Every structure is written in C-alpha cells, then in structure tokens.
Amino acid sequence: MGRPRLTKLYLRDYRSYSELLFEPASGVNFLLGPNAAGKTNLLEAINYLSTLRSPRTSRDGDLVRWGSGSFYIKGQLETGGPGSARTLEVGYRSGRGRALRIDGVPVRRTREFLGSINTVFFSPDDLRLIKGGPEERRSFLDAEIGQVDGRYRSALDTYSRVLTQRNDVLKQMRGRRTSLASADLLLEPWDGQLVEAGSRIVAGRLQHLNPWLAFAAETYGELAGGSEELSGEYLSGFMPPYPLGSSPGRSDSVDREGIADAYAKAVAESRDEEMHRGYTLVGPHRDDCRFTISGHEARTYGSQGQQRSVALAIKIAEVRWMRDVTRREPILLLDDVISELDGDRARRLAALLDGGSQTMITSTDLDPAIAAHPSPTRWRVSGGEVIRDGTLAPG
C-alpha cells in the first residue's frame, strides 16, 4: 500500500494568501486558528491539486486573491520509494484560463493531470450530499470517481462535448417545424456518441458505487449502533432504480451493453419532446442517487443527526474505497468537522486516522478525541501565515 504525502505547498495570490510556503509533516497536521484565518483556503488548495475543482465554488476566478488577476499553486509530493518526488503546478489568469504542469512539463489535457494525487475532503457542507439537489450529488461523484478512473474522466470529457453540441442543434430546431426525418439526420451523428460516452459514465458510476456504498452501510451501522441500516439506489431516467452496496467488491458485472441499449431507446423516444424544449432530456447529466435509512428516504425523512451520519459514513467509506481502487492512501482533509460531531462520531473519525494517511485537520480548538492520536504536528494559522507550533505529546 503506497502512502503518498505532500511535502511542500506553495501558494501565490490564492484566496487570502498573497504568498505562502507550507511544509506539512507526514502524519497528522493540526491547523489551528480563529474563523476566517485562512484554514479552509489551505485545504481547498490541496484538494484543488487533486480534483481541479473547489468544493466551495465552480468558478476558478473566485479563487483569485482580491486585487490580483491570477493565482498559482505548486505542490511537491513524495509518492513512495527512491526518486518518487513529483511536482504539480496550476496557474490561472483571468481571461486566459488555467495552465497545468507535471514535473515542469506542460499538460494540455485535464485528465492527464488528474489522478496524480488523491484526496478525501470532509467539511460541514458535506450534508449537501444528502439534503442538496441531484446536481450536487452528480458533481461530487464525478469529481471523486474521476480521481481514480482515467477511463471515466475520458468519458466525462467526451460526453460534455457531445452534449453541448447536441443541445446546440436542438436549440436551433426549437420553435421550427422540423420533421422527424430531418431531425434524425441532424441528430444521429451526435446520438451514437452520446450513448457511447453516457453508457460508459453510468457503468462506471455503478461499478464504483457498489463497493463504496457497501463500505458506507457498514460504517453507518457502526455509527448508529446497529439499530439502523443504510442503503442506496442509482436513479436514471432510462432504466429501473439500481440497488447499490450489495458487495464491497468492485462490480465488474454491470451490463454495459444493456445500459447502452436502454439509453439509445430512451433517446429515440424523447425526440419529439427534446425538439420542443431545445435540450437533451435523458442521460447521466440528469441522474441521481437516493439514500435510505431502514427503508425511509434520508433526504426527506431523516433527522439532522441521521443525515449527518449518512454523509459522514459516505466520506469515511470513500477512504476505504479509494484505498482499494488505487492501492494508495489518500490525503485526508478535515475542515472543521470535529466541532460538528458528538463524542462517539468524533472517536470514529479519530479511528480513521490509524490508516496512515497524511492528514490535515482545521479547527479553532484542539479536540481531545483527535489530539490523542500519536504525535500530531500543530500549526497556527493567522494573518496569511502558517507557523509551526511544535509536535504535541501523545495523549
């Protein structure tokens, strides 16, 4: 099992940081400081190196420090073994977009950059995975599965391009008296590509979600003391609900051809309505996941405590799933989650740190459940600086 770690993080004009060099320790790192000190910004920058997305905004321009027109992130990694150092760089300039480098060499395609480092990001906002809308769950799945599966990333890129072009054709048809025969001629070049890429996305989601949700069900059972059961379904507009979590093993038995056939049929059947509305009505861009607690939908009927436990179980299970898929420990980024948990959940989260992952934990105060971990390193975050404050004695 590989244990990659971030040895250096350099930021320039990123969020609240004009310039920063942070050299985290290999184990558990506490980032302590008052609210709005920049703790979350630091974790966000690390997560950005792995996903090229922010968990707080969809626009890269929002990450630029006020008064500047660009930002720059550079991370140095040790991936295990001699000569394993790797450097990742992301630069963004308003009006020009993003530039990527690996070991100083420009990278033109996003999917070639992703997967260089894996992270699991926890925050109080994870409750949106349960309470939020389908778009938030899809975005989360795409970002996390995209970290570990290059074919999935490729299918996402293709699907996004084809969907945009197909929607452009449908917009041009909207309001016009276009015959179905003419519509078929215009749309058929895109339909095949849409079904090919879309069926790969759905199959990839099912293959990865099956073990992930199996792990989450185990974790939720521990959090709930065995009194409740977590289960899930994948919801698609072109096939029946698909039960998730039946086995912790990766589900390679997903019927990709069956998915493609069902998708192609749905695309053909929705032709009239799509021409009327001017956009694509079925596909993975409209799918969703449903989580249930002992048979009741968590989003609608779960209490705040139950919903938070489901979100926590999904995140803890993500670590196990990612280890199994990549054979590497992900870097754990825990953003002010301890204050949101009761004693039992905090201890469960503390047990997660025994896996050996490099971990960054932000908090305003030092929580006893986490501080009990052997020899964590403490940092003070304030005024755009991150200053090492020593290694805490165990216990």
QUIKA-V302689 format. One record per residue. N is the residue number from 1. OMEGA is omega as a letter, one per 40 degrees, with the letter a starting at -180 (none if undefined). Layout:
N,OMEGA  N,OMEGA
This chain:
1,i  2,i  3,i  4,i  5,i  6,a  7,i  8,i  9,i  10,i  11,i  12,i  13,i  14,i  15,a  16,a  17,i  18,i  19,a  20,i  21,a  22,a  23,a  24,i  25,a  26,a  27,a  28,a  29,i  30,i  31,a  32,i  33,a  34,i  35,i  36,i  37,a  38,a  39,a  40,i  41,a  42,i  43,i  44,a  45,i  46,i  47,i  48,i  49,a  50,a  51,a  52,i  53,i  54,i  55,a  56,a  57,i  58,a  59,i  60,a  61,i  62,a  63,a  64,i  65,a  66,i  67,i  68,i  69,a  70,i  71,a  72,i  73,i  74,i  75,i  76,a  77,i  78,a  79,i  80,i  81,a  82,i  83,a  84,a  85,i  86,a  87,i  88,i  89,i  90,i  91,i  92,i  93,i  94,i  95,a  96,i  97,a  98,i  99,a  100,i  101,i  102,a  103,i  104,a  105,a  106,i  107,a  108,a  109,a  110,a  111,i  112,a  113,a  114,a  115,i  116,i  117,i  118,i  119,i  120,a  121,i  122,i  123,i  124,i  125,i  126,i  127,i  128,i  129,a  130,a  131,a  132,a  133,a  134,a  135,i  136,i  137,i  138,a  139,i  140,a  141,a  142,a  143,a  144,i  145,i  146,i  147,a  148,a  149,a  150,i  151,i  152,i  153,i  154,i  155,i  156,i  157,a  158,a  159,a  160,i  161,a  162,a  163,i  164,a  165,i  166,i  167,i  168,i  169,a  170,i  171,i  172,i  173,a  174,i  175,i  176,i  177,a  178,i  179,i  180,i  181,i  182,i  183,i  184,i  185,a  186,a  187,a  188,i  189,a  190,a  191,a  192,i  193,i  194,a  195,a  196,a  197,a  198,i  199,i  200,i  201,a  202,i  203,i  204,i  205,a  206,a  207,a  208,a  209,a  210,i  211,a  212,a  213,i  214,i  215,a  216,i  217,i  218,a  219,a  220,i  221,i  222,i  223,a  224,i  225,i  226,a  227,a  228,a  229,i  230,i  231,a  232,i  233,i  234,a  235,a  236,i  237,a  238,i  239,a  240,i  241,a  242,a  243,a  244,i  245,a  246,a  247,i  248,i  249,i  250,a  251,i  252,a  253,i  254,a  255,a  256,a  257,i  258,i  259,a  260,i  261,a  262,a  263,i  264,i  265,a  266,i  267,a  268,a  269,a  270,a  271,a  272,a  273,i  274,i  275,i  276,a  277,i  278,i  279,a  280,a  281,a  282,i  283,a  284,i  285,i  286,a  287,a  288,i  289,i  290,i  291,a  292,i  293,a  294,i  295,a  296,a  297,a  298,a  299,a  300,a  301,a  302,i  303,i  304,i  305,i  306,i  307,i  308,i  309,i  310,i  311,i  312,i  313,i  314,a  315,i  316,i  317,i  318,i  319,i  320,i  321,a  322,i  323,a  324,a  325,a  326,a  327,i  328,i  329,i  330,i  331,a  332,i  333,a  334,a  335,i  336,a  337,a  338,a  339,a  340,a  341,i  342,a  343,a  344,a  345,i  346,i  347,i  348,i  349,i  350,i  351,i  352,a  353,a  354,a  355,i  356,i  357,i  358,a  359,i  360,a  361,i  362,i  363,i  364,a  365,a  366,a  367,a  368,a  369,a  370,a  371,a  372,i  373,a  374,i  375,i  376,i  377,a  378,i  379,i  380,a  381,a  382,i  383,i  384,i  385,i  386,a  387,i  388,a  389,i  390,i  391,a  392,i  393,a  394,i  395,none
